[in-house]
Amino acid sequence: MLQPEVAARLRSAPGEYDRSPIATPLRAFLVARSRFAEDTLRAAVERGVSQYVIVGAGLDTFACRNPYSGIRVFEIDHPATQAEKRRRLAASGIELADNVSLIPADLSARSLGEALASSVFEPGKPAVFAWLGVIPYLELPAIEATFRYVASLPSETEIVFDYGLPRRSLSFLGRLVFDRMASRVAAIGEPWKTFFTPDDLLRLLHSVGFRAVEDLGASEINARYFAGRSDRLRVGEAGRIAKAVV
């Protein structure tokens, strides 16, 4: 979905676009969280799950490369963001399959359940939800409401998401990185709002009805996805990836 000239520049000189020392661990985290979500989906498909919901989909490309013919993909995002994605897809000549539903919804004004009710989503069947790059930007009540809705769905429903640790939980270097990133996102009008310790998150997830939680920190993510690499691609300490199971 990149314009051809932009893609060419990225391939020829990728380092020119972000010389920041946090660029590499950030890129690693973005890759790892999508890989974790799609690994979760693969295992669910093998068990017979047939619905995948991407909340805050942005420019996620899974629907364009979905290898599972029997699964239906639902993308939910702000109407303006989704309109831009549709424009880019059309400009690139990329057509989405019939099993893809794009649902425009502002989740600050409309619940996830209401958004899905406007589609062919089947709430009586289990699903996998991917909720990536969203939680830090929301207030706690909105986060809890989304978790509570997903936890109300049938057994074997899963949600994969990422979240950030509080600044106070980080090392000195981690706090420097945190401050730099916080300034960066605040400058574009999207400040971070909510963070969790793993214990606080676990209590929240159990309180709304999830029965199992897998929560990966930097050491687990690096061991699973980046072990043995020679290019220093590794995640930093501030971000975590988790999965909760109904």
C-alpha positions, 0 to 999 in steps of 0.5 A: 500500500506504499506508493511505488516511489516511496517503496523504492526509496525505503528499499534503497536506503531504509536508514534514511527514514529514521536515524533514531536509536529507538528505530530498531527496537520499535521496528522489532516490536511492531513486527513481533506483535503482528507475528504473535497475533498471526501465530495465535490465529493459525493455531485457532484456525487449526481448531476450527475458529473461522472469525478474525477481528482486527480492531484499529486495523490501520494499514494492516495487510493481513486481509490482503495475504490471508492464507486461510480460505475458511476464515472471515476477516473483520477490520474495524477502524475510524471512518477517516482512517479506513477511507484512506486505506480504501484509497490506497488499496484502490490506487494500488489495484488491490482488491479485497476478497469477499470474506473481508468486511471493513467496518467504519466505526469510531470506538470512542463513540460506539462500542465494539459490540455495536460495530460488529452487530452491523456486520455478518459477525457471528457472536455465537461462534468463537473468534480471534481478536487482534488489538494492536497499537491501541491500548496506550492511547485509550482511557481505562473505561474504554479498555475495560469495556472492550475486554468485557465484550470479548470475554462475553463471547464463546469459549476459545475466543482469544484477544491478542494485544500489546500494552506499555509498562508504567514509566516508574517500572522502567530502567534509567535507559528505559525511561529515556526511551519512554520520554522520547517516544511519549513526546513523539506521539504527543506532538502528533496529537495522540498522547499516551494515556494508560499503562499497566503492570503485568499484575494489574493487567492480570487482575483486570482480565480475570475480573472481566471473565478471561480464564487464561492469559499469556503475557510476554515481556522483552526477554520472552519476545526476544527469545521467541522471535529474535534469538540468534540474529546477527543484526541486533534486531531486538525489542526494548523493555517498555512494551509487552504483548499478551493474549487472553483466552475466554 
